[in-house]
Amino acid sequence: MRIKNVIIYESIWDMMPELTNEQAGELFRAIADWRLGNQPVFTDQLVKGIFLSYKPNLSNMEENYNSVVERNKRNGKLGGRPKTQTNPKNPSGLLETQENPSGLLKTHDNPENLKEKDKEKDKDKEKDKEKDKEKLAEELDMFSPVAQKLVEQYLK
């Protein structure tokens, strides 16, 4: 089986500025003839040399293509992916519905209880702030009255 595409490598593009329009056209005509299974005809020996140096790449492309085609044929004979149940109400093919569609497991909390937990966290934060103020007040008692006034002014 002949390949459907031909890759033109950069080495060929690098040679193009050195060729005349006639030589470039003859080179591409030779590649097209080879791709169609015909023997290319050359009038210019330079073009023939470029084509003959590029021909191994074309042959490798054809071998790779044919190996992929054969591999796909073998895989196709294996039957492919198993058929899914055709049920328009259940396009995912699952046989049963989910017991817990909200995604919550029995170990997770109910989303309605999350607001209560947030309130509890806020209360805990307030308690921590009060404790910090009490500790600061105890530490201020250890200072002289002048130092206490300076610290109080600084904290305001």
Secondary structure, DSSP 4 states (H G I P E B T S, - for coil): ---S-----HHHHHHGGGS-HHHHHHHHHHHHHHHTTPPP--S-HHHHHHHHHHHHHHHHHHHHHHHHHHHHHHHHHTT-SPPPP--TT-TT--SS--S-TTS--TTSPPHHHHHHHHHHHHHHHHHHHHHHHHHHHHHHHTS-HHHHHHHHHHH-
